[in-house]
Every structure is written in C-alpha cells, then in structure tokens.
Amino acid sequence: MVYTTLKSSQKVFAASRQAHKVAAKVNTTYTIFSPFAALERVAPEETVTGTFATFIHGISSDLLSEMVRHRSKRMILDSIGVGLVGSTTHVFDIALHFCQDTFSSSPVSSVYGRKGLKMSPPLAAFANGVASHSMDFDDTWHPATHPSGAVLPALLAASQMLPASARPSGRDFLLAFNVGIEVQGRLLRFSREASNIPKRFHPPSVVGTLGSAAATAKLLSLDAARCGHALAIAASLAGAPMANAATSAKPFHVGNATRLGLEAALLASRGIEANPRILDDVPGCAGFSAFYGDYNPRPLALRPEGHKFLLEEQDIAFKSFPAHLGMHWTAEAALSARNLLVNHYGHFSPSDVRTIILRVPVSKYINRPFPESEHEARHSFQFNACTALLDGEVGISSFHDHQIQRPELAQLLSKVAVEHPEDNPASFEKMYAEVALVLQNGDVLTGRCDTFYGHWRRPLSRESLLRKFRSNASQVLPEDKAESIIQMVDDLESLPDGALLASCL
C-alpha cells in the first residue's frame, strides 16, 4: 500500500530539504538528454511550477485573513456534513465494500458515518471523497469545480497517519486546506474555458487532484522540490470525462481526486520525481496544458508583504438540496412561478398547466427530459423544475426512486419545453433560469432566478449552514457528536491536534 510512516518520512523529508538547499545555490540553465528539445529546464524559481512549489512550501498560516478563515471553515463544516449524509447512499456502500474486499490495509484513518472502522489513508480518502460527491450536495466554486471534497478527505486521512507526537495542529490543518483550495483556484484561472459549465472533463478530477496533492504536501511539510514533484505526479493521475456525469460513477471522480492527490504527495515524499515544469506552457511537450485549449499559466508569487488568497475575493456556493448547481436556479424560478399561481388561483394542480417553458443555458449533460435514476434526476433541469412545482420544495427525498416514478411528475415532465436564450450563457457566474407556466385558460405566469440562495452572491447565513449540517449529520451521528464537530471547526485554529476532527467522523 502506498503510504509512509513518519519515521521513514523524516529521513526522506530531511534529505530532500538538504538537496533543495544545495540546488538553490546553483542558478543556471541545464538540459536533460531527451529527444524533446522542449524539455530544456531552467532553475526552479524561474518556472511557473517552481513558484507554485515555493508557495506551497513557504506559505504561513499568518497570511490567512479573518475572511479566508471564516469562509474556509464554513466549507469544512459543510463538506463534513455532506460526507456524513453521503455515507448513507448506495454508491458509497459499493465503494466502501470494494475497498474492504479488494485491498489489504493498515487501518489508521476514519471513514464517514462508520464508527470504529479504519482504513489505510488512501482508501479512507477515496471512500470519504466518494461520500462527499455521492449526492452532488458538495460546494461549488467559480470557475466551476467542487473544491472541498477533493481536499478535505485527503487531509483527514493524512492527519491520522502520523504519530500523535508529530500530528499537525488545527492551525496547520486549516492552512493546508486553504493551500489545496488556492492551488485549484489558480489553476482554473489559467484558462477562459474553465469559467463555463464544463463539457470535456469534470474539473475536480483535474484541478482537485492537484489541490489534494498540494494540501497533503503542505500538511506533511515537504520541501519545495518535493511539493513540485507532488503536483507533477498528480497531473499524471488526473482526469475524468463528463460523459460519466449523471451516473453512479461520477462520485468516483472526487474520490479518486482526493485519493490520488494524497498518493502523489506520499510518492513525492519517498523520492519519486516528475517533470519540474508540469504547470508551464512548454511548446511541443504538453504538461497541465493538455487539459485546456487556451492555457495561459502565471506564476504564484509568495511576496514578502503577504498573500491574498482567492477565497477572499471569490466566495463559495453551498447547496440547499443535493443536485447539480444549475438545478438551484431552476428550482427557485419554478417555486417563484408556483407561488404566483397559488397566490392568484389558491392552489397548484398539474391539470391546470398546459405547457412549462424552461429558459436555461445550453448544457447537454443537465438537459434530461425524463430521468430514470437518482443520478440523472440530480442532473435534469426538467426534473428539478417539475418537482419544485409539484411539491413546493426540492430536498433529499425528492431523488428517491418512488418520487422519481410518480405518475403526476411524469405528467408535468411531458409538458416541458426547453428554450436557450442567447443572453443566458452556461456559466455559474452569469446564468439565469426562467420557468413560464402556460395555463389552460391562456394565462402565462413566469418565475425567474438570477441568483439563488446559497450562491456566492447570496451566501447562506450561518443559521442556514448549521441547519443543513445538523440535518445531514443527524443521519449517522448522535446530536452531541454533531455539535462537537461544529465547535471543533469553529475553534480549528486553537485545536492542538488536527487529527481530532477526523476521529469524530
């Protein structure tokens, strides 16, 4: 199994730090013998990859602003809650049994919702990552990705891997988490393509894998050279196609991202080396640029005067029900239209509706007229609009099989027509949703949502976030345990042992 104990790691870490000091004295250009002339290498501090590695190694928790600490702790709490409720799903059970039945392991790391069960760090990270995305209930950032689920499970697993005397503090844990989030955000900003709803690959399977590697490398205190190698190894393990969206395989994208990023950092700690210019745009020899057609990398400088994290300027979207983020615009618009009808006519009846017009962006994988499974339903504009109209809400139970197969829901779905206005781009920053009800009497009632509650422009209140967490956690934890997690995350900076959080799962 690919993980290391602290005792063996200390020698590797010490050796790599010494090697880095020696290498830093050499400021010259050199060439690896290779048929690819593009592999000409420069001193690490002169490359984009080198600046990322130096940032990961050198960033200090003193540079986490109050806003960044506040927002990142909200992310951690929400992600734990989403993982806990995700541990009740069928896809999580499959992933968990696969890990238990297929791999021998040294059990040291906790698993969401399974008291007393321990697994090897990579497999615990994998299982918890699957739980985080099993219901599509996890947070979303801009440019589009699910940042927390790709990072937090790796850190929870890695924090329990080390002996008690060498475990990271809560402050160290929070810093490592923010490093993983920051690296994802910076990578996403290397491409304009990344600003839109994805078409080719699922973003957390790419930037999330490198974010996990960066966060774990920081938690393990790897030197700058090994941080760079961790990123490059992770790049070789990254990627999952969007064709698997709306299937039970999609949660594995996040499970693999967090696991493989963790493994990349552990491999780097043991001396595995990879291309030190993996993030640079090297003509004729694609690195991370292989994922984007308009790749334009920029250095990540760690300046003497400090660092402003992207999380400070770009907040996170938290979901109020477990479905693709685009569904939240649609559901809120549908509820608005429903309220108009009820206020005017006193009730809602499917038979009163002749046509339902949805005005949404073009996005093929979330345009599903008649979903047949919970995963398809979570990725269907039509299903979420019609569920909101029929029930006056969308929640966890909305995606149970008996709800999906209701005749009255099928009746509404058969009345849906989808339009794609030119001014409605497939971007979580710019999109909107309209739901127009054309009634049998000819009246037209239209609801519109430009920014749903939970979007970064309309963030969830603390009360709403805590309500979501408590509801999710209550599915598998007693009330006192859930409350202790809330307190622990609130006081994370003062926690003496960062592994205590993982022990509560």
C-alpha positions as CSV (number, residue, x, y, z in Angstrom):
1,M,0.0,0.0,0.0
2,V,1.4,3.4,-1.0
3,Y,1.7,5.3,2.3
4,T,4.5,6.0,4.6
5,T,5.1,6.3,8.4
6,L,6.6,9.4,10.0
7,K,9.7,7.5,10.9
8,S,10.6,6.7,7.3
9,S,9.3,10.0,6.1
10,Q,11.6,12.0,8.4
11,K,14.7,10.8,6.6
12,V,13.2,11.5,3.2
13,F,12.0,15.0,4.2
14,A,15.4,15.8,5.7
15,A,17.3,14.6,2.7
16,S,15.0,16.5,0.3
17,R,15.4,19.7,2.3
18,Q,19.2,19.3,2.2
19,A,19.1,18.6,-1.6
20,H,16.9,21.7,-2.1
21,K,19.4,23.9,-0.3
22,V,22.2,22.6,-2.5
23,A,20.2,23.0,-5.6
24,A,19.2,26.6,-4.7
25,K,22.9,27.6,-4.8
26,V,23.0,26.6,-8.5
27,N,21.5,29.3,-10.7
28,T,22.0,28.0,-14.1
29,T,20.2,26.5,-17.1
30,Y,20.7,22.9,-17.9
31,T,19.3,20.3,-20.3
32,I,18.1,16.7,-19.8
33,F,19.2,14.4,-22.6
34,S,16.0,13.8,-24.4
35,P,14.6,13.7,-27.9
36,F,12.3,16.6,-26.9
37,A,14.2,19.8,-27.1
38,A,11.3,21.4,-25.2
39,L,12.5,19.7,-22.1
40,E,15.2,22.2,-21.6
41,R,14.9,23.2,-18.0
42,V,15.7,26.3,-16.0
43,A,16.3,26.9,-12.4
44,P,13.1,26.0,-10.5
45,E,12.5,29.5,-9.1
46,E,12.2,30.8,-12.7
47,T,9.3,28.5,-13.7
48,V,5.5,28.7,-13.1
49,T,5.7,25.2,-11.5
50,G,8.6,26.4,-9.3
51,T,6.6,29.3,-8.0
52,F,3.7,27.0,-7.1
53,A,6.1,24.7,-5.3
54,T,7.7,27.5,-3.4
55,F,4.3,28.9,-2.4
56,I,3.1,25.5,-1.1
57,H,6.2,25.0,0.9
58,G,6.6,28.6,2.2
59,I,3.1,29.9,2.9
60,S,2.4,30.6,6.5
61,S,-0.8,30.5,8.5
62,D,-0.2,34.1,9.5
63,L,-1.3,35.1,6.0
64,L,-4.8,33.6,6.4
65,S,-7.1,36.6,6.8
66,E,-10.1,36.6,9.0
67,M,-12.3,36.4,5.9
68,V,-10.4,33.4,4.5
69,R,-10.5,31.6,7.8
70,H,-14.2,32.2,8.1
71,R,-15.1,31.1,4.6
72,S,-12.9,28.0,4.7
73,K,-14.3,26.8,8.0
74,R,-17.8,27.1,6.5
75,M,-16.5,24.9,3.6
76,I,-15.0,22.3,6.0
77,L,-18.2,22.1,8.1
78,D,-20.4,21.8,5.1
79,S,-18.2,19.2,3.5
80,I,-18.2,17.1,6.6
81,G,-22.0,17.2,6.8
82,V,-22.3,16.4,3.1
83,G,-19.9,13.5,3.5
84,L,-21.8,12.1,6.5
85,V,-25.1,12.1,4.8
86,G,-23.4,10.8,1.7
87,S,-22.3,7.8,3.7
88,T,-25.9,6.6,3.7
89,T,-26.0,6.2,-0.1
90,H,-25.8,3.0,-2.2
91,V,-22.9,4.2,-4.2
92,F,-20.9,4.8,-1.0
93,D,-21.7,1.3,0.2
94,I,-20.3,-0.1,-3.1
95,A,-17.1,2.0,-2.9
96,L,-16.6,1.0,0.8
97,H,-17.1,-2.7,0.2
98,F,-14.8,-2.5,-2.8
99,C,-12.1,-1.1,-0.6
100,Q,-12.6,-3.6,2.2
101,D,-12.8,-6.6,-0.1
102,T,-10.1,-5.8,-2.6
103,F,-7.3,-4.3,-0.6
104,S,-5.3,-5.2,2.4
105,S,-4.6,-2.2,4.5
106,S,-3.0,-0.7,7.6
107,P,-6.1,0.7,9.2
108,V,-5.4,4.1,10.8
109,S,-7.8,6.6,9.1
110,S,-11.5,7.1,9.8
111,V,-14.5,6.8,7.4
112,Y,-17.6,9.0,7.3
113,G,-20.5,7.5,9.2
114,R,-18.8,4.2,10.1
115,K,-17.9,4.4,13.8
116,G,-14.9,2.3,14.7
117,L,-14.0,1.5,11.0
118,K,-10.4,2.4,10.0
119,M,-8.8,2.0,6.6
120,S,-5.4,2.9,5.1
121,P,-5.1,6.6,4.4
122,P,-5.5,6.4,0.6
123,L,-8.6,4.2,0.8
124,A,-10.2,6.2,3.6
125,A,-9.6,9.4,1.5
126,F,-11.2,7.6,-1.5
127,A,-14.2,6.4,0.4
128,N,-14.8,9.8,2.0
129,G,-14.3,11.6,-1.3
130,V,-17.0,9.3,-2.8
131,A,-19.3,10.1,0.1
132,S,-18.7,13.9,-0.4
133,H,-20.0,13.8,-4.0
134,S,-22.3,10.8,-3.9
135,M,-25.4,13.1,-3.8
136,D,-23.9,16.1,-5.6
137,F,-24.5,18.0,-2.4
138,D,-21.0,19.4,-2.1
139,D,-19.9,23.0,-2.5
140,T,-19.1,24.7,-5.9
141,W,-16.7,27.4,-6.7
142,H,-16.1,29.7,-9.7
143,P,-14.5,28.9,-12.1
144,A,-16.5,25.7,-11.8
145,T,-15.3,22.9,-9.5
146,H,-16.1,21.2,-6.2
147,P,-13.1,22.3,-4.2
148,S,-13.6,20.9,-0.7
149,G,-14.4,17.3,-1.4
150,A,-11.2,16.9,-3.3
151,V,-9.1,18.2,-0.5
152,L,-10.7,17.6,2.9
153,P,-10.8,13.8,2.8
154,A,-7.1,13.6,2.0
155,L,-6.2,15.9,4.9
156,L,-8.4,14.0,7.3
157,A,-6.8,10.7,6.3
158,A,-3.2,12.1,6.3
159,S,-3.6,13.7,9.7
160,Q,-4.3,10.3,11.3
161,M,-1.4,8.7,9.5
162,L,1.2,10.4,11.6
163,P,2.2,9.5,15.2
164,A,0.5,11.6,17.9
165,S,3.7,13.5,18.7
166,A,4.0,14.7,15.1
167,R,0.5,15.4,14.1
168,P,-0.4,18.8,12.6
169,S,-2.2,21.3,14.8
170,G,-5.6,22.6,13.8
171,R,-3.9,25.7,12.5
172,D,-1.7,23.6,10.3
173,F,-4.7,21.7,9.1
174,L,-6.6,24.9,8.2
175,L,-3.6,26.3,6.3
176,A,-3.1,23.0,4.3
177,F,-6.8,23.1,3.4
178,N,-6.5,26.6,2.1
179,V,-3.4,25.7,0.2
180,G,-5.3,23.0,-1.6
181,I,-8.2,25.4,-2.4
182,E,-5.9,28.1,-3.5
183,V,-4.0,25.9,-6.0
184,Q,-7.3,24.7,-7.5
185,G,-8.4,28.3,-8.0
186,R,-5.1,29.5,-9.5
187,L,-5.1,26.6,-12.0
188,L,-8.7,27.3,-13.0
189,R,-7.7,30.8,-13.8
190,F,-5.2,29.7,-16.4
191,S,-8.0,29.1,-18.9
192,R,-11.0,31.0,-20.0
193,E,-12.7,27.7,-20.9
194,A,-12.8,26.9,-17.2
195,S,-15.2,29.8,-16.5
196,N,-18.0,27.9,-18.2
197,I,-20.0,24.8,-17.2
198,P,-17.6,22.0,-18.3
199,K,-18.1,19.9,-21.4
200,R,-15.0,17.7,-21.7
201,F,-13.8,16.7,-18.3
202,H,-15.0,17.0,-14.7
203,P,-12.9,19.8,-13.1
204,P,-12.4,18.3,-9.7
205,S,-10.9,15.2,-11.3
206,V,-8.2,17.5,-12.7
207,V,-7.6,20.6,-10.5
208,G,-8.9,18.7,-7.5
209,T,-6.2,16.0,-7.8
210,L,-3.5,18.7,-7.8
211,G,-5.2,20.5,-5.0
212,S,-5.2,17.4,-2.9
213,A,-1.5,16.8,-3.7
214,A,-0.7,20.4,-2.7
215,A,-2.7,20.3,0.5
216,T,-1.2,16.9,1.6
217,A,2.3,18.1,0.7
218,K,1.8,21.1,2.9
219,L,0.4,19.0,5.8
220,L,3.5,16.7,5.5
221,S,5.9,19.7,5.4
222,L,7.5,18.6,2.2
223,D,10.2,20.9,0.8
224,A,9.6,23.0,-2.2
225,A,11.2,20.5,-4.6
226,R,9.0,17.6,-3.4
227,C,6.0,19.9,-3.5
228,G,6.7,20.5,-7.2
229,H,7.1,16.7,-7.8
230,A,3.8,16.1,-6.0
231,L,2.0,18.4,-8.4
232,A,3.6,16.8,-11.4
233,I,2.8,13.2,-10.2
234,A,-0.8,14.3,-9.5
235,A,-1.1,15.6,-13.1
236,S,-0.3,12.1,-14.4
237,L,-3.2,10.8,-12.3
238,A,-5.8,13.4,-13.2
239,G,-8.8,13.5,-15.4
240,A,-12.3,12.0,-15.8
241,P,-14.7,12.6,-18.8
242,M,-18.0,14.5,-18.4
243,A,-19.8,11.5,-20.2
244,N,-19.9,9.9,-16.7
245,A,-21.9,12.8,-15.2
246,A,-25.4,11.7,-14.0
247,T,-24.2,8.2,-13.4
248,S,-23.1,6.4,-10.2
249,A,-19.5,6.6,-11.4
250,K,-19.4,10.4,-11.1
251,P,-18.8,10.4,-7.3
252,F,-15.6,8.4,-8.0
253,H,-14.2,11.4,-9.8
254,V,-13.9,13.2,-6.4
255,G,-12.9,10.0,-4.6
256,N,-10.1,9.4,-7.0
257,A,-9.0,13.1,-7.0
258,T,-8.6,13.2,-3.2
259,R,-7.0,9.7,-3.0
260,L,-4.6,10.1,-5.9
261,G,-3.5,13.6,-4.8
262,L,-2.7,12.1,-1.4
263,E,-0.8,9.3,-3.1
264,A,1.1,11.8,-5.3
265,A,2.3,13.6,-2.2
266,L,3.3,10.4,-0.5
267,L,5.2,9.2,-3.6
268,A,7.0,12.5,-3.8
269,S,7.9,12.2,-0.1
270,R,9.5,8.9,-0.9
271,G,11.6,10.3,-3.8
272,I,9.6,9.8,-6.9
273,E,10.4,12.7,-9.3
274,A,8.4,14.1,-12.2
275,N,8.6,16.9,-14.7
276,P,9.5,20.1,-12.8
277,R,7.8,22.3,-15.4
278,I,4.5,20.4,-15.4
279,L,2.4,23.7,-15.0
280,D,4.5,25.7,-17.5
281,D,3.4,26.1,-21.1
282,V,6.3,24.2,-22.9
283,P,5.9,24.1,-26.7
284,G,5.9,20.6,-28.1
285,C,5.6,18.8,-24.8
286,A,2.2,19.3,-23.0
287,G,2.0,19.2,-19.3
288,F,-1.0,20.5,-17.4
289,S,-1.8,22.4,-20.6
290,A,-3.1,19.2,-22.1
291,F,-6.4,19.8,-20.3
292,Y,-7.1,23.3,-21.8
293,G,-7.0,24.7,-25.3
294,D,-6.3,28.2,-24.2
295,Y,-3.8,27.6,-21.4
296,N,-2.0,30.7,-20.1
297,P,-0.2,29.9,-16.8
298,R,1.0,32.6,-14.5
299,P,3.4,32.4,-11.5
300,L,2.1,32.1,-8.0
301,A,4.3,34.5,-6.2
302,L,4.8,34.4,-2.4
303,R,5.5,38.0,-1.7
304,P,7.3,39.4,1.4
305,E,4.3,41.7,2.1
306,G,1.9,38.8,2.2
307,H,-0.5,36.8,0.0
308,K,-4.2,37.4,-0.8
309,F,-6.0,34.1,-1.2
310,L,-8.6,33.8,-3.9
311,L,-11.1,32.7,-1.4
312,E,-11.1,36.2,0.0
313,E,-12.4,37.7,-3.3
314,Q,-14.4,34.7,-4.6
315,D,-16.8,33.1,-2.1
316,I,-18.3,29.6,-2.4
317,A,-21.7,28.4,-3.3
318,F,-23.4,26.0,-0.9
319,K,-26.4,23.9,-2.0
320,S,-29.7,23.6,-0.1
321,F,-30.6,20.3,-1.8
322,P,-28.5,17.6,-3.4
323,A,-28.3,18.2,-7.1
324,H,-26.1,19.9,-9.8
325,L,-25.6,23.6,-9.1
326,G,-27.6,24.6,-12.2
327,M,-30.7,23.0,-10.7
328,H,-30.8,25.6,-7.9
329,W,-31.6,28.4,-10.4
330,T,-34.3,26.3,-12.0
331,A,-35.9,25.2,-8.7
332,E,-36.0,28.7,-7.3
333,A,-37.5,30.0,-10.6
334,A,-40.1,27.2,-10.5
335,L,-41.0,28.0,-6.9
336,S,-41.5,31.6,-7.9
337,A,-43.9,30.7,-10.7
338,R,-45.7,28.3,-8.4
339,N,-46.2,31.0,-5.8
340,L,-47.7,33.3,-8.4
341,L,-50.2,30.6,-9.4
342,V,-51.1,29.7,-5.9
343,N,-51.5,33.3,-4.8
344,H,-53.7,34.0,-7.8
345,Y,-55.8,30.8,-8.0
346,G,-55.4,29.4,-4.5
347,H,-53.8,26.0,-5.4
348,F,-51.5,24.2,-7.8
349,S,-52.8,21.4,-9.9
350,P,-50.8,19.8,-12.8
351,S,-54.0,19.6,-14.8
352,D,-54.2,23.4,-14.8
353,V,-50.9,23.7,-16.7
354,R,-50.8,23.3,-20.5
355,T,-47.1,23.9,-21.0
356,I,-44.0,24.5,-18.9
357,I,-41.3,26.6,-20.6
358,L,-37.8,26.4,-19.2
359,R,-35.3,29.1,-20.3
360,V,-31.9,27.8,-19.3
361,P,-28.3,27.7,-20.7
362,V,-27.2,25.2,-23.3
363,S,-25.6,22.3,-21.3
364,K,-26.3,18.9,-22.7
365,Y,-25.5,16.8,-19.6
366,I,-28.1,18.6,-17.4
367,N,-30.8,18.7,-20.1
368,R,-32.6,15.4,-19.3
369,P,-36.3,15.3,-20.2
370,F,-37.2,12.0,-18.5
371,P,-34.6,11.0,-15.9
372,E,-34.7,7.3,-14.9
373,S,-32.3,7.3,-11.9
374,E,-31.5,9.5,-8.9
375,H,-28.2,10.5,-10.6
376,E,-29.9,11.5,-13.8
377,A,-32.6,13.4,-11.8
378,R,-29.9,15.4,-10.0
379,H,-28.7,16.5,-13.4
380,S,-32.1,17.4,-15.0
381,F,-33.4,20.9,-15.4
382,Q,-36.8,19.4,-16.2
383,F,-37.0,17.1,-13.1
384,N,-36.0,19.8,-10.6
385,A,-38.3,22.4,-12.0
386,C,-41.3,20.0,-12.1
387,T,-40.5,18.6,-8.6
388,A,-40.4,22.2,-7.2
389,L,-43.8,22.9,-9.0
390,L,-45.4,19.7,-7.7
391,D,-44.1,19.7,-4.1
392,G,-43.3,23.3,-3.4
393,E,-39.7,22.2,-2.5
394,V,-36.8,20.1,-3.5
395,G,-35.0,18.0,-0.9
396,I,-33.1,14.8,-0.2
397,S,-36.2,12.6,-0.5
398,S,-37.1,14.2,-3.9
399,F,-34.5,11.9,-5.5
400,H,-35.7,8.6,-4.1
401,D,-37.0,6.1,-6.7
402,H,-40.6,6.3,-5.7
403,Q,-40.6,10.0,-6.0
404,I,-38.9,9.9,-9.5
405,Q,-41.5,7.5,-10.7
406,R,-44.7,9.3,-9.7
407,P,-47.3,9.5,-12.4
408,E,-48.2,13.1,-11.6
409,L,-44.5,14.0,-12.0
410,A,-44.4,12.3,-15.4
411,Q,-47.5,14.2,-16.4
412,L,-45.7,17.5,-15.7
413,L,-42.4,16.4,-17.4
414,S,-44.4,15.7,-20.6
415,K,-45.4,19.3,-20.7
416,V,-41.9,20.8,-20.5
417,A,-40.4,22.7,-23.4
418,V,-36.8,24.0,-23.1
419,E,-35.5,27.2,-24.6
420,H,-32.0,28.5,-24.7
421,P,-31.9,32.4,-24.8
422,E,-28.8,33.8,-26.3
423,D,-28.2,36.0,-23.3
424,N,-28.1,33.0,-20.9
425,P,-24.5,31.6,-21.0
426,A,-23.5,28.3,-19.5
427,S,-21.6,30.0,-16.6
428,F,-22.3,29.8,-12.9
429,E,-21.4,33.4,-12.7
430,K,-23.7,34.7,-15.4
431,M,-26.6,32.2,-16.0
432,Y,-30.2,32.6,-15.0
433,A,-33.3,30.5,-15.2
434,E,-36.9,31.3,-16.1
435,V,-39.9,29.0,-15.6
436,A,-43.1,30.1,-17.5
437,L,-46.4,28.3,-16.8
438,V,-48.8,28.5,-19.7
439,L,-52.2,27.7,-18.2
440,Q,-55.1,26.0,-19.8
441,N,-57.0,29.3,-19.7
442,G,-54.2,31.1,-21.6
443,D,-52.6,32.9,-18.7
444,V,-48.8,32.9,-18.5
445,L,-47.1,33.1,-15.1
446,T,-43.3,33.5,-15.1
447,G,-40.8,33.0,-12.3
448,R,-37.2,34.0,-12.7
449,C,-34.0,33.4,-10.7
450,D,-30.8,35.3,-11.4
451,T,-29.1,34.4,-8.1
452,F,-30.3,31.5,-5.9
453,Y,-30.0,31.5,-2.1
454,G,-26.6,29.8,-1.4
455,H,-24.8,31.2,-4.4
456,W,-21.7,33.3,-3.6
457,R,-23.7,36.4,-4.4
458,R,-26.4,35.4,-1.9
459,P,-24.5,33.2,0.6
460,L,-26.2,31.0,3.1
461,S,-26.5,32.6,6.6
462,R,-24.7,30.8,9.4
463,E,-28.1,29.7,10.6
464,S,-28.9,28.1,7.2
465,L,-25.5,26.4,7.0
466,L,-25.8,25.0,10.5
467,R,-29.3,23.8,9.8
468,K,-28.0,22.0,6.7
469,F,-25.1,20.5,8.6
470,R,-27.2,19.3,11.5
471,S,-29.8,17.7,9.2
472,N,-27.1,15.9,7.2
473,A,-25.1,14.8,10.3
474,S,-28.2,13.6,12.1
475,Q,-28.5,10.8,9.5
476,V,-25.5,9.0,11.0
477,L,-24.3,10.8,14.2
478,P,-25.9,11.5,17.6
479,E,-26.7,15.1,18.3
480,D,-23.9,15.6,20.8
481,K,-21.3,14.3,18.3
482,A,-22.6,16.7,15.6
483,E,-22.4,19.6,18.0
484,S,-18.9,18.7,18.9
485,I,-17.9,18.8,15.2
486,I,-19.4,22.3,14.9
487,Q,-17.5,23.5,17.9
488,M,-14.3,21.9,16.7
489,V,-14.4,23.5,13.3
490,D,-15.3,26.9,14.9
491,D,-12.2,26.6,17.1
492,L,-10.0,24.9,14.5
493,E,-7.1,27.4,14.8
494,S,-6.7,26.6,18.5
495,L,-7.0,22.8,18.1
496,P,-3.8,21.2,19.4
497,D,-4.2,18.1,17.2
498,G,-5.7,18.3,13.7
499,A,-6.5,14.6,13.7
500,L,-9.1,15.1,16.4
501,L,-11.5,16.3,13.7
502,A,-11.2,13.0,11.8
503,S,-11.7,11.0,14.9
504,C,-15.3,12.4,15.2
505,L,-16.5,11.1,11.9
